[in-house]
């Protein structure tokens, strides 16, 4: 009974023409469906509207595991404190390290999340629920979850949102968010993705091996999926792909005996695209993903045909763009006209999400920011794609620290260590922290070599 992210922090498309929907139904077990004659998807209104059914109509076999309420395909979020003990209520000891953790289906004690609104017009299936905190006994979240689902060809397009209204206004550190948590049945046990430094080139795929683990050991593997997708497939290479554009950080694997088991059985595969994000007490946080049915080749082809241009420009006008902080905090949600970051601790850092960018293609970085410090230099650092490679020392660039918005261009071409593929950028706006110091970061853009 491995929940979606048990040790993440503990021990740790369209295919051309518009589809005409041919079937909308609800069954006695509270599952309602969308069906376009190619794929079928179902959500269970008795457990928060979590997705409990997804099948290729040609195969006709449900791929979603529902052994317990920590599985399904569902929304799940993380924040502080750890442990989370509202009004002194203690979490189940095994799950105390998860902290604040509302999920869509229900809690480990058997209390269901409550659906408070839903609709299904045959084109869009919508569900709104009050989630339960997985580790706690009958503790609803101070938030609501919303989900919109549409079918397009071999895929389900899912948009998910959390509306937070926590009474605790503390800004807790960023945590890894499952976007979403996906569990398959035992037949779909082979975890396939592209991990290399040349995404969208048709380069060779990788099969993530099932862990040869000891009892109680963390069953999932961390990996960087540079094409933003991974799939769990059967012995013949057919199954379920999960694609979240922009997410390169993934967690996944298989638990139990591979090749056997249905929706209520223990064996299960798992995939979660991840982003590290701060979830403010009042945030409205939204993400989208695709579920894709087919062979590995068909899943990858779908992603290639429908992927937007890779992210090379981060505009912080209205959100954090999945950037996080070390030794710093910002002014909170909502974000308006830039990230307003307090620099009152030593060695503050603004850290980009993971990606895969070519140093040759992007030889400079353009930073639009207002610095208010007592230092006349800031620093830029980057991490090579190979996590075993040495991270170069930060590169200094001159700033005017008078609090006025300016654009700075940092030339990286030919700098020591700036070569090959880059997986992350880090902005160091100052070395020393002091009350009143700050940076307002408006844009961070990788500049193309013309």
C-alpha positions as CSV (number, residue, x, y, z in Angstrom):
1,X,0.0,0.0,0.0
2,X,2.3,2.6,-1.3
3,X,0.8,6.0,-1.5
4,X,1.6,8.3,-4.4
5,X,4.5,10.1,-2.9
6,X,5.2,8.3,0.4
7,X,8.9,9.0,0.5
8,X,9.1,11.9,-1.8
9,X,10.0,14.1,1.2
10,X,9.8,11.5,4.0
11,X,12.6,9.0,3.6
12,X,13.1,10.4,2.0
13,X,-4.4,16.8,-28.5
14,X,-5.9,17.0,-30.9
15,X,-5.4,14.6,-33.8
16,X,-6.9,16.9,-36.5
17,X,-10.7,16.9,-36.7
18,X,-12.9,17.8,-33.7
19,X,-14.2,14.6,-32.0
20,X,-18.0,14.1,-31.8
21,X,-18.8,12.5,-28.4
22,X,-21.0,9.5,-28.7
23,X,-21.5,8.4,-25.1
24,X,-22.1,10.0,-21.7
25,X,-23.2,7.8,-18.8
26,X,-23.3,7.3,-15.1
27,X,-23.3,3.9,-13.4
28,X,-24.8,2.8,-10.1
29,X,-21.3,2.9,-8.5
30,X,-21.2,6.7,-9.0
31,X,-18.7,6.6,-11.9
32,X,-19.5,8.9,-14.8
33,X,-17.9,8.6,-18.2
34,X,-16.8,10.4,-21.3
35,X,-16.4,8.2,-24.4
36,X,-15.4,9.3,-27.9
37,X,-15.3,5.9,-29.5
38,X,-11.5,5.9,-29.2
39,X,-10.8,6.2,-25.4
40,X,-13.1,6.1,-22.4
41,X,-12.5,7.9,-19.1
42,X,-14.5,7.7,-15.8
43,X,-14.5,9.6,-12.6
44,X,-15.9,8.3,-9.3
45,X,-18.1,10.9,-7.6
46,X,-18.1,8.9,-4.4
47,X,-14.4,9.7,-3.9
48,X,-13.9,13.3,-4.9
49,X,-14.2,12.8,-8.6
50,X,-10.8,11.0,-8.9
51,X,-10.2,9.2,-12.2
52,X,-10.8,5.5,-11.7
53,X,-11.2,4.4,-15.4
54,X,-9.2,5.0,-18.5
55,X,-9.1,2.6,-21.4
56,X,-8.4,2.3,-25.1
57,X,-11.7,1.2,-26.7
58,X,-9.9,-1.2,-28.9
59,X,-8.4,-3.1,-25.9
60,X,-11.3,-2.3,-23.6
61,X,-9.4,-2.9,-20.4
62,X,-9.3,-0.4,-17.5
63,X,-5.7,0.6,-16.8
64,X,-6.3,2.6,-13.5
65,X,-5.6,1.0,-10.1
66,X,-7.9,1.7,-7.2
67,X,-6.5,-0.7,-4.6
68,X,-6.8,2.0,-1.9
69,X,-7.7,5.7,-1.9
70,X,-4.1,6.8,-2.2
71,X,-4.1,5.5,-5.8
72,X,-6.4,6.3,-8.8
73,X,-5.4,9.2,-11.0
74,X,-5.9,12.2,-8.7
75,X,-4.8,15.5,-7.4
76,X,-2.4,15.6,-4.4
77,X,-0.6,18.6,-2.9
78,X,2.1,19.1,-0.3
79,X,3.1,22.0,2.0
80,X,4.1,22.6,5.6
81,X,4.2,22.2,8.5
82,X,5.6,18.7,9.0
83,X,3.9,17.1,10.9
84,X,0.6,18.8,10.2
85,X,-1.5,18.7,13.4
86,X,-4.6,20.9,13.1
87,X,-6.1,21.6,16.5
88,X,-3.7,19.1,18.0
89,X,-5.0,16.2,15.8
90,X,-2.2,13.7,15.2
91,X,-1.6,12.1,11.8
92,X,-1.2,8.4,11.4
93,X,2.4,7.8,12.4
94,X,3.4,6.1,9.1
95,X,2.4,9.2,7.2
96,X,3.3,12.0,9.6
97,X,6.3,13.1,7.5
98,X,4.0,14.1,4.6
99,X,2.9,17.2,6.4
100,X,0.0,19.1,4.9
101,X,-1.4,16.7,2.2
102,X,-4.9,17.1,0.9
103,X,-5.8,14.5,-1.8
104,X,-8.8,14.0,-4.1
105,X,-10.0,10.6,-3.1
106,X,-10.1,10.4,0.7
107,X,-8.0,9.7,3.8
108,X,-6.1,6.7,5.1
109,X,-8.8,6.2,7.8
110,X,-11.6,5.7,5.2
111,X,-13.3,9.0,4.9
112,X,-14.2,10.1,1.4
113,X,-13.6,13.5,-0.2
114,X,-16.9,15.3,-0.8
115,X,-18.0,16.3,-4.3
116,X,-19.8,19.6,-4.1
117,X,-20.5,20.3,-7.8
118,X,-20.2,18.4,-11.1
119,X,-21.5,18.5,-14.6
120,X,-21.1,16.5,-17.8
121,X,-22.4,18.0,-21.1
122,X,-20.8,15.3,-23.2
123,X,-17.8,17.4,-24.1
124,X,-16.5,18.5,-20.8
125,X,-16.7,16.6,-17.5
126,X,-16.3,19.0,-14.5
127,X,-15.9,18.0,-10.8
128,X,-15.4,20.2,-7.7
129,X,-14.7,18.6,-4.3
130,X,-13.5,19.3,-0.8
131,X,-10.5,17.0,-0.4
132,X,-9.4,15.1,2.7
133,X,-5.9,15.1,4.3
134,X,-4.5,11.7,3.6
135,X,-2.6,11.3,6.9
136,X,-5.4,12.5,9.2
137,X,-8.6,11.0,10.6
138,X,-11.5,12.9,9.0
139,X,-9.8,16.2,8.3
140,X,-11.2,18.1,5.3
141,X,-8.8,20.4,3.6
142,X,-9.2,24.2,3.8
143,X,-9.3,24.2,0.0
144,X,-11.3,23.0,-2.9
145,X,-10.2,20.9,-5.9
146,X,-11.5,21.4,-9.5
147,X,-11.1,19.2,-12.5
148,X,-12.1,19.7,-16.1
149,X,-11.7,16.7,-18.6
150,X,-12.1,16.6,-22.3
151,X,-11.3,13.8,-24.8
152,X,-9.3,14.5,-27.9
153,X,-8.5,11.5,-30.1
154,X,-6.4,8.9,-28.1
155,X,-6.0,11.4,-25.2
156,X,-7.8,12.8,-22.2
157,X,-7.0,16.5,-21.6
158,X,-7.2,17.3,-17.9
159,X,-7.0,20.6,-16.2
160,X,-6.7,20.7,-12.4
161,X,-6.9,23.4,-9.9
162,X,-6.5,23.9,-6.1
163,X,-8.2,26.9,-4.5
164,X,-6.5,27.4,-1.1
165,X,-8.1,29.2,1.8
166,X,-5.9,28.1,4.7
167,X,-6.2,29.9,8.1
168,X,-2.4,29.4,8.5
169,X,-0.9,32.2,6.4
170,X,2.7,31.0,6.8
171,X,4.7,30.8,3.6
172,X,6.2,27.3,3.8
173,X,9.0,26.2,1.6
174,X,8.4,24.7,-1.8
175,X,7.5,21.0,-1.9
176,X,7.4,18.6,-4.8
177,X,3.8,18.5,-6.2
178,X,2.4,15.5,-8.0
179,X,0.9,16.8,-11.3
180,X,-0.9,14.4,-11.1
181,X,-0.5,11.1,-9.3
182,X,-1.2,8.2,-11.7
183,X,-1.5,4.5,-10.8
184,X,-1.9,1.7,-13.2
185,X,-2.9,-2.0,-12.8
186,X,-0.3,-4.8,-12.7
187,X,-0.4,-5.5,-16.4
188,X,1.2,-2.1,-17.1
189,X,4.6,-2.5,-15.4
190,X,7.2,-1.3,-17.9
191,X,8.2,2.3,-17.3
192,X,9.4,4.0,-20.4
193,X,10.6,7.5,-21.1
194,X,13.3,9.7,-22.7
195,X,16.0,10.7,-20.3
196,X,18.7,12.1,-22.6
197,X,20.0,15.6,-23.5
198,X,18.6,15.7,-27.0
199,X,14.8,15.9,-26.5
200,X,12.5,15.7,-29.6
201,X,15.2,14.3,-31.7
202,X,13.9,10.7,-31.9
203,X,16.8,9.6,-29.7
204,X,16.7,6.2,-28.0
205,X,14.2,5.7,-25.2
206,X,15.0,4.3,-21.7
207,X,13.2,1.6,-19.7
208,X,13.4,2.4,-16.0
209,X,14.1,-0.9,-14.2
210,X,11.9,-2.1,-11.4
211,X,13.7,-1.7,-8.2
212,X,15.1,-4.7,-6.5
213,X,14.1,-3.4,-3.1
214,X,14.1,-4.6,0.4
215,X,10.8,-4.8,2.4
216,X,9.6,-1.3,3.2
217,X,12.1,0.4,0.9
218,X,11.0,3.3,-1.3
219,X,9.8,1.6,-4.5
220,X,9.8,4.6,-6.9
221,X,12.7,6.0,-9.0
222,X,13.5,9.7,-9.7
223,X,14.3,10.6,-13.2
224,X,14.5,13.5,-15.6
225,X,12.1,13.0,-18.5
226,X,13.3,15.7,-20.9
227,X,10.4,15.2,-23.4
228,X,8.0,15.8,-20.4
229,X,6.3,12.4,-20.6
230,X,6.6,8.8,-19.3
231,X,4.5,5.7,-20.0
232,X,3.6,2.5,-18.2
233,X,3.1,-0.3,-20.8
234,X,2.4,-4.0,-20.9
235,X,4.7,-6.7,-22.1
236,X,3.8,-5.8,-25.7
237,X,4.6,-2.1,-25.3
238,X,0.9,-0.9,-25.1
239,X,-0.4,1.2,-22.3
240,X,-0.8,4.6,-20.7
241,X,1.3,7.7,-21.3
242,X,1.3,10.8,-19.0
243,X,2.5,14.1,-20.5
244,X,2.8,17.3,-18.5
245,X,4.3,20.0,-20.8
246,X,7.2,21.8,-19.1
247,X,7.7,19.1,-16.4
248,X,11.1,17.3,-16.6
249,X,11.2,16.0,-13.0
250,X,9.4,12.7,-12.7
251,X,8.9,10.0,-10.1
252,X,7.7,6.5,-11.1
253,X,8.1,2.7,-10.9
254,X,6.3,-0.5,-10.1
255,X,5.3,-2.2,-6.9
256,X,4.3,-5.9,-6.5
257,X,4.3,-8.8,-9.0
258,X,4.5,-7.4,-12.6
259,X,2.1,-8.7,-15.2
260,X,-0.9,-9.5,-13.0
261,X,-3.7,-7.8,-11.2
262,X,-6.7,-5.6,-11.7
263,X,-8.1,-2.4,-10.3
264,X,-8.6,-3.7,-6.8
265,X,-5.4,-5.7,-6.5
266,X,-2.1,-4.6,-4.9
267,X,0.3,-4.6,-7.8
268,X,0.6,-1.2,-9.3
269,X,2.6,1.1,-11.6
270,X,3.1,4.7,-10.7
271,X,4.0,7.9,-12.6
272,X,4.0,11.5,-11.4
273,X,5.3,14.5,-13.3
274,X,6.6,16.9,-10.6
275,X,7.3,20.6,-10.0
276,X,8.7,22.0,-6.8
277,X,6.3,24.8,-5.9
278,X,5.2,27.0,-3.0
279,X,1.5,26.7,-2.2
280,X,0.5,29.9,-0.4
281,X,-2.4,29.9,2.0
282,X,-4.6,31.7,-0.5
283,X,-3.2,30.4,-3.8
284,X,-5.1,29.4,-6.9
285,X,-2.7,26.9,-8.5
286,X,-3.5,25.2,-11.8
287,X,-1.9,22.7,-14.1
288,X,-2.8,20.6,-17.1
289,X,-1.8,17.2,-18.4
290,X,-2.6,14.5,-20.9
291,X,-3.4,10.9,-20.5
292,X,-2.6,9.1,-23.8
293,X,-3.5,5.5,-24.8
294,X,-1.5,3.5,-27.2
295,X,1.8,2.0,-28.0
296,X,5.1,3.6,-26.9
297,X,5.6,4.8,-30.5
298,X,2.0,6.2,-30.7
299,X,2.4,8.0,-27.3
300,X,5.7,9.6,-28.3
301,X,4.4,10.6,-31.7
302,X,1.4,12.2,-30.0
303,X,3.7,14.3,-27.8
304,X,5.9,15.3,-30.7
305,X,2.9,16.4,-32.8
306,X,1.3,18.4,-30.0
307,X,4.2,19.9,-28.0
308,X,4.5,23.7,-27.9
309,X,7.8,25.4,-28.3
310,X,10.0,24.6,-25.2
311,X,10.1,27.1,-22.4
312,X,13.0,29.5,-22.8
313,X,11.3,32.7,-21.4
314,X,10.1,33.0,-17.8
315,X,7.7,35.9,-17.4
316,X,6.8,36.5,-13.7
317,X,4.0,39.0,-14.3
318,X,1.4,36.8,-12.6
319,X,3.0,33.7,-11.2
320,X,6.3,32.1,-10.1
321,X,6.7,30.0,-13.3
322,X,7.8,27.1,-11.0
323,X,10.8,29.0,-9.6
324,X,11.6,28.4,-6.0
325,X,13.9,30.0,-3.3
326,X,16.7,29.0,-1.0
327,X,17.3,31.3,2.0
328,X,14.7,33.7,0.7
329,X,10.9,34.2,0.6
330,X,8.7,36.4,-1.5
331,X,5.7,38.7,-0.8
332,X,3.2,35.9,-1.4
333,X,0.2,35.3,-3.6
334,X,-1.1,36.8,-5.8
335,X,2.0,37.6,-7.8
336,X,1.7,41.0,-9.5
337,X,4.3,42.4,-11.9
338,X,7.2,40.2,-10.8
339,X,8.6,38.2,-7.9
340,X,9.2,40.5,-5.0
341,X,11.8,38.5,-3.0
342,X,13.2,39.5,0.4
343,X,17.0,39.1,0.8
344,X,17.3,39.2,4.5
345,X,19.2,35.9,4.8
346,X,22.8,35.2,3.6
347,X,23.3,33.4,0.3
348,X,19.8,33.8,-1.1
349,X,19.0,31.9,-4.3
350,X,16.3,31.9,-6.9
351,X,16.2,28.5,-8.6
352,X,14.6,27.6,-12.0
353,X,12.7,24.4,-12.7
354,X,14.5,21.6,-14.3
355,X,14.8,21.7,-18.1
356,X,17.1,20.7,-20.9
357,X,18.7,23.7,-22.7
358,X,21.6,23.7,-25.2
359,X,24.5,26.0,-24.2
360,X,25.4,26.4,-27.8
361,X,21.8,27.5,-28.7
362,X,21.4,29.9,-25.8
363,X,24.8,31.7,-25.2
364,X,23.4,34.5,-23.0
365,X,20.7,35.2,-20.4
366,X,18.6,38.3,-20.2
367,X,17.4,39.3,-16.7
368,X,14.9,42.0,-16.1
369,X,15.0,42.9,-12.4
370,X,15.2,45.6,-9.8
371,X,17.9,45.1,-7.2
372,X,17.9,46.8,-3.9
373,X,21.1,45.7,-2.1
374,X,24.4,47.1,-0.9
375,X,26.3,45.1,-3.5
376,X,27.2,46.0,-7.0
377,X,27.4,42.5,-8.4
378,X,25.0,39.6,-8.6
379,X,25.8,36.1,-9.8
380,X,24.4,33.5,-12.2
381,X,25.0,29.8,-11.8
382,X,24.0,26.8,-13.9
383,X,23.9,23.0,-13.5
384,X,25.1,20.7,-16.3
385,X,22.7,18.1,-17.6
386,X,24.8,15.3,-16.1
387,X,24.0,15.4,-12.4
388,X,27.4,13.8,-11.7
389,X,29.2,16.6,-13.4
390,X,30.8,19.4,-11.4
391,X,28.7,22.5,-11.0
392,X,30.6,25.6,-12.3
393,X,31.3,28.4,-9.9
394,X,28.8,31.3,-10.1
395,X,29.5,33.9,-12.7
396,X,29.4,37.6,-11.5
397,X,27.7,40.4,-13.4
398,X,27.4,44.0,-12.6
399,X,24.2,45.5,-11.4
400,X,22.9,48.9,-10.3
401,X,21.3,48.2,-6.9
402,X,19.0,51.3,-6.6
403,X,15.7,49.5,-6.8
404,X,14.9,50.5,-10.4
405,X,13.9,47.9,-13.0
406,X,16.5,47.3,-15.6
407,X,17.5,44.5,-18.1
408,X,20.9,42.9,-17.7
409,X,22.4,40.6,-20.3
410,X,24.8,38.0,-19.0
411,X,27.1,36.6,-21.7
412,X,27.8,32.9,-21.1
413,X,29.4,31.8,-24.4
414,X,32.8,30.4,-23.8
415,X,32.6,30.6,-20.0
416,X,34.2,27.7,-18.1
417,X,31.6,24.9,-17.8
418,X,29.0,26.4,-20.0
419,X,28.8,23.7,-22.6
420,X,26.6,20.8,-23.7
421,X,23.1,20.6,-22.1
422,X,22.1,22.6,-19.1
423,X,19.4,21.4,-16.7
424,X,18.9,24.3,-14.3
425,X,19.8,28.0,-13.7
426,X,20.3,29.7,-10.4
427,X,20.2,33.5,-9.8
428,X,22.2,34.7,-6.7
429,X,21.1,38.4,-6.3
430,X,23.5,39.0,-3.3
431,X,25.8,37.2,-1.0
432,X,24.9,38.9,2.3
433,X,21.4,39.1,3.7
434,X,20.2,42.3,5.3
435,X,16.8,43.6,6.3
436,X,15.4,45.8,3.6
437,X,17.3,44.1,0.8
438,X,15.2,42.8,-2.1
439,X,15.0,41.9,-5.7
440,X,12.0,42.2,-8.0
441,X,12.4,39.7,-10.8
442,X,10.2,40.4,-13.8
443,X,11.7,38.2,-16.6
444,X,14.5,35.6,-17.1
445,X,15.1,34.8,-20.8
446,X,17.5,32.4,-22.6
447,X,18.8,34.3,-25.6
448,X,19.2,32.6,-28.9
449,X,22.5,32.8,-30.8
450,X,21.7,34.5,-34.1
